[in-house]
Amino acid sequence: MKPKEFTVKTMDDFQTLVNARHFSISEAIVDSILRNLKTRKKRVHVLSVKCVEDDAIFDVTLDKTKFIDTLRENLKYFEERELYEECAKINKAIDDLNKVKKSR
């Protein structure tokens, strides 16, 4: 499954979405992490930004070492929306990643 693609007129428009903590961005990031928990890759492609004005696509990647922190950061947005099943998946992923980290 391909990471989610956001289409914006300018990169400033995407930055506005980021600054506003638009939930769809958080959702895309968490989904990509959850789908790649067992990957051997150092970095995971989490989303793409298609900028119409620049006629360019920017890929956003996340280093695997940042999975736990990123999941923790995004968990609060799922809690705010009372998406408890997703919160449980995120918490389980954090626990699983912590176990792997401790076993190294």
GROMACS elastic network, one bead per residue, 0.5 to 0.9 nm:
[ bonds ]
;  ai    aj funct       b0    kb
    1    35     6  0.88172   500
    2     5     6  0.85139   500
    2    32     6  0.88364   500
    2    45     6  0.87690   500
    2    46     6  0.88845   500
    2    47     6  0.84143   500
    3    28     6  0.71201   500
    3    29     6  0.85033   500
    3    31     6  0.84299   500
    3    32     6  0.65282   500
    3    45     6  0.68177   500
    3    46     6  0.56472   500
    3    48     6  0.68891   500
    4    25     6  0.86957   500
    4    28     6  0.60236   500
    4    29     6  0.86746   500
    4    32     6  0.86351   500
    4    46     6  0.74996   500
    4    47     6  0.51063   500
    4    48     6  0.63334   500
    4    49     6  0.86102   500
    5    28     6  0.88861   500
    5    47     6  0.58416   500
    5    49     6  0.56361   500
    5    50     6  0.68196   500
    5    57     6  0.89481   500
    5    59     6  0.88911   500
    6    14     6  0.81136   500
    6    25     6  0.86004   500
    6    47     6  0.76954   500
    6    48     6  0.61792   500
    6    50     6  0.59359   500
    6    51     6  0.84083   500
    7    10     6  0.89397   500
    7    14     6  0.83939   500
    7    48     6  0.85207   500
    7    49     6  0.59279   500
    7    51     6  0.60647   500
    7    52     6  0.71171   500
    7    57     6  0.88862   500
    8    11     6  0.69476   500
    8    12     6  0.86505   500
    8    13     6  0.60939   500
    8    14     6  0.62467   500
    8    49     6  0.72571   500
    8    50     6  0.61980   500
    8    51     6  0.51824   500
    8    52     6  0.62044   500
    8    53     6  0.82473   500
    9    12     6  0.83087   500
    9    13     6  0.65472   500
    9    14     6  0.83333   500
    9    50     6  0.82603   500
    9    51     6  0.55615   500
    9    53     6  0.54636   500
    9    54     6  0.82784   500
   10    13     6  0.52448   500
   10    14     6  0.69361   500
   10    15     6  0.89051   500
   10    50     6  0.88348   500
   10    51     6  0.55207   500
   10    52     6  0.66236   500
   10    53     6  0.56658   500
   10    54     6  0.72157   500
   11    14     6  0.50656   500
   11    15     6  0.62196   500
   11    16     6  0.86068   500
   11    49     6  0.82911   500
   11    50     6  0.87479   500
   11    51     6  0.62803   500
   11    53     6  0.85236   500
   11    54     6  0.85022   500
   12    16     6  0.61390   500
   12    17     6  0.87166   500
   13    16     6  0.50437   500
   13    17     6  0.65284   500
   13    18     6  0.88354   500
   14    17     6  0.50482   500
   14    18     6  0.63225   500
   14    19     6  0.86438   500
   14    49     6  0.77029   500
   14    51     6  0.85786   500
   15    19     6  0.60413   500
   15    20     6  0.84772   500
   16    19     6  0.50665   500
   16    20     6  0.60889   500
   16    21     6  0.85104   500
   16    22     6  0.87847   500
   17    20     6  0.51162   500
   17    21     6  0.61659   500
   17    22     6  0.53389   500
   17    23     6  0.89340   500
   17    25     6  0.80333   500
   18    22     6  0.61197   500
   18    25     6  0.73929   500
   19    22     6  0.77329   500
   20    23     6  0.88003   500
   21    24     6  0.86230   500
   21    25     6  0.74977   500
   21    26     6  0.75952   500
   21    77     6  0.86653   500
   22    25     6  0.58089   500
   22    26     6  0.70609   500
   23    26     6  0.51043   500
   23    27     6  0.60326   500
   23    28     6  0.85769   500
   23    77     6  0.70025   500
   23    78     6  0.83956   500
   24    28     6  0.60809   500
   24    29     6  0.86096   500
   25    28     6  0.51385   500
   25    29     6  0.62426   500
   25    30     6  0.86512   500
   25    47     6  0.81882   500
   26    29     6  0.51836   500
   26    30     6  0.61372   500
   26    31     6  0.84442   500
   26    74     6  0.60280   500
   26    75     6  0.88272   500
   26    77     6  0.75209   500
   26    78     6  0.86174   500
   27    30     6  0.52958   500
   27    31     6  0.59980   500
   27    32     6  0.85821   500
   27    74     6  0.81869   500
   27    77     6  0.88493   500
   27    78     6  0.83228   500
   28    31     6  0.51449   500
   28    32     6  0.61795   500
   28    33     6  0.86868   500
   28    46     6  0.67863   500
   28    47     6  0.66219   500
   29    32     6  0.52531   500
   29    33     6  0.63079   500
   29    34     6  0.87150   500
   29    46     6  0.53248   500
   29    47     6  0.68659   500
   29    62     6  0.87887   500
   29    70     6  0.83646   500
   29    71     6  0.85226   500
   29    74     6  0.84347   500
   30    33     6  0.51114   500
   30    34     6  0.61005   500
   30    35     6  0.85651   500
   30    46     6  0.82515   500
   30    67     6  0.89653   500
   30    70     6  0.79857   500
   30    71     6  0.64353   500
   30    74     6  0.72483   500
   30    75     6  0.86456   500
   30    90     6  0.78265   500
   31    34     6  0.51953   500
   31    35     6  0.61837   500
   31    36     6  0.86583   500
   31    46     6  0.81217   500
   32    35     6  0.51965   500
   32    36     6  0.62532   500
   32    37     6  0.87625   500
   32    44     6  0.76803   500
   32    45     6  0.74373   500
   32    46     6  0.52049   500
   32    47     6  0.78797   500
   33    36     6  0.51034   500
   33    37     6  0.60424   500
   33    44     6  0.76443   500
   33    46     6  0.72607   500
   33    62     6  0.86231   500
   33    64     6  0.85213   500
   33    67     6  0.67096   500
   33    70     6  0.88556   500
   33    71     6  0.79662   500
   34    37     6  0.54869   500
   34    38     6  0.89043   500
   34    89     6  0.82185   500
   34    90     6  0.76736   500
   34    93     6  0.71047   500
   35    38     6  0.81391   500
   35    39     6  0.86922   500
   36    39     6  0.52063   500
   36    40     6  0.87776   500
   36    41     6  0.88442   500
   36    44     6  0.73665   500
   37    40     6  0.89105   500
   37    64     6  0.85426   500
   37    67     6  0.84338   500
   37    93     6  0.76054   500
   37    96     6  0.89652   500
   37    97     6  0.78449   500
   38    41     6  0.89047   500
   39    42     6  0.81840   500
   39    44     6  0.84279   500
   39    64     6  0.86437   500
   40    43     6  0.88425   500
   40    64     6  0.88779   500
   41    44     6  0.67379   500
   41    63     6  0.86947   500
   41    64     6  0.75077   500
   42    62     6  0.84499   500
   42    63     6  0.58052   500
   42    64     6  0.54743   500
   42    65     6  0.78606   500
   43    61     6  0.61056   500
   43    62     6  0.52942   500
   43    64     6  0.55066   500
   43    65     6  0.85813   500
   44    60     6  0.84755   500
   44    61     6  0.52469   500
   44    62     6  0.52558   500
   44    63     6  0.64254   500
   44    64     6  0.68686   500
   45    48     6  0.79868   500
   45    59     6  0.67722   500
   45    60     6  0.59339   500
   45    62     6  0.65353   500
   46    59     6  0.77407   500
   46    60     6  0.57819   500
   46    61     6  0.53657   500
   46    62     6  0.65960   500
   47    58     6  0.85394   500
   47    59     6  0.60670   500
   47    60     6  0.52937   500
   47    61     6  0.71738   500
   48    57     6  0.65528   500
   48    58     6  0.55235   500
   48    60     6  0.58322   500
   48    61     6  0.88182   500
   49    56     6  0.82359   500
   49    57     6  0.54841   500
   49    58     6  0.50120   500
   49    59     6  0.63618   500
   49    60     6  0.77004   500
   50    54     6  0.86614   500
   50    55     6  0.74619   500
   50    56     6  0.58966   500
   50    58     6  0.63710   500
   50    59     6  0.87239   500
   51    54     6  0.55643   500
   51    55     6  0.57652   500
   51    56     6  0.53683   500
   51    57     6  0.60424   500
   51    58     6  0.77564   500
   52    56     6  0.68410   500
   52    57     6  0.85833   500
   53    56     6  0.79742   500
   54    57     6  0.85218   500
   62    65     6  0.83750   500
   62    66     6  0.68766   500
   62    67     6  0.76046   500
   62    70     6  0.89402   500
   63    66     6  0.55378   500
   63    67     6  0.72199   500
   64    67     6  0.53645   500
   64    68     6  0.85424   500
   65    68     6  0.74038   500
   65    69     6  0.84929   500
   66    69     6  0.54775   500
   66    70     6  0.59722   500
   66    71     6  0.85124   500
   67    70     6  0.51780   500
   67    71     6  0.60132   500
   67    72     6  0.85623   500
   67    94     6  0.81516   500
   67    97     6  0.81344   500
   68    71     6  0.52101   500
   68    72     6  0.61874   500
   68    73     6  0.86058   500
   68    93     6  0.81252   500
   68    94     6  0.56101   500
   68    95     6  0.87990   500
   68    97     6  0.68505   500
   68    98     6  0.76791   500
   69    72     6  0.51272   500
   69    73     6  0.61124   500
   69    74     6  0.86613   500
   69    94     6  0.86906   500
   70    73     6  0.50515   500
   70    74     6  0.61930   500
   70    75     6  0.85050   500
   71    74     6  0.52013   500
   71    75     6  0.59155   500
   71    90     6  0.65364   500
   71    91     6  0.82113   500
   71    93     6  0.82679   500
   71    94     6  0.70114   500
   72    75     6  0.51687   500
   72    76     6  0.74308   500
   72    90     6  0.80265   500
   72    91     6  0.81632   500
   72    94     6  0.76152   500
   73    76     6  0.65318   500
   73    77     6  0.81893   500
   74    77     6  0.55624   500
   74    78     6  0.70017   500
   74    90     6  0.89692   500
   75    78     6  0.52868   500
   75    79     6  0.62777   500
   75    80     6  0.87480   500
   75    86     6  0.87515   500
   75    87     6  0.63838   500
   75    90     6  0.68464   500
   75    91     6  0.80675   500
   76    80     6  0.60904   500
   76    81     6  0.86817   500
   76    87     6  0.86504   500
   77    80     6  0.50994   500
   77    81     6  0.64840   500
   77    82     6  0.86838   500
   77    83     6  0.89224   500
   78    81     6  0.51915   500
   78    82     6  0.61869   500
   78    83     6  0.53695   500
   78    84     6  0.74211   500
   78    86     6  0.70730   500
   78    87     6  0.62066   500
   79    83     6  0.60248   500
   79    84     6  0.67754   500
   79    86     6  0.88312   500
   79    87     6  0.66311   500
   80    83     6  0.77921   500
   81    84     6  0.84773   500
   82    85     6  0.87811   500
   82    87     6  0.83525   500
   83    86     6  0.55791   500
   83    87     6  0.62177   500
   83    88     6  0.88491   500
   84    88     6  0.61068   500
   84    89     6  0.86329   500
   85    88     6  0.51338   500
   85    89     6  0.64448   500
   85    90     6  0.87705   500
   86    89     6  0.50163   500
   86    90     6  0.61951   500
   86    91     6  0.86090   500
   87    90     6  0.50421   500
   87    91     6  0.60994   500
   87    92     6  0.85173   500
   88    91     6  0.51116   500
   88    92     6  0.60761   500
   88    93     6  0.85398   500
   89    92     6  0.51292   500
   89    93     6  0.61440   500
   89    94     6  0.86554   500
   90    93     6  0.50831   500
   90    94     6  0.62286   500
   90    95     6  0.86683   500
   91    94     6  0.50476   500
   91    95     6  0.61894   500
   91    96     6  0.85870   500
   92    95     6  0.50441   500
   92    96     6  0.60630   500
   92    97     6  0.85061   500
   93    96     6  0.50374   500
   93    97     6  0.60129   500
   93    98     6  0.84566   500
   94    97     6  0.51598   500
   94    98     6  0.60863   500
   94    99     6  0.86487   500
   95    98     6  0.50906   500
   95    99     6  0.62495   500
   95   100     6  0.87631   500
   96    99     6  0.51376   500
   96   100     6  0.63680   500
   96   101     6  0.86315   500
   97   100     6  0.51401   500
   97   101     6  0.61062   500
   97   102     6  0.86671   500
   98   102     6  0.61312   500
   98   103     6  0.86054   500
   99   102     6  0.51743   500
   99   103     6  0.62072   500
   99   104     6  0.89326   500
  100   103     6  0.51821   500
  100   104     6  0.66634   500
  101   104     6  0.56106   500
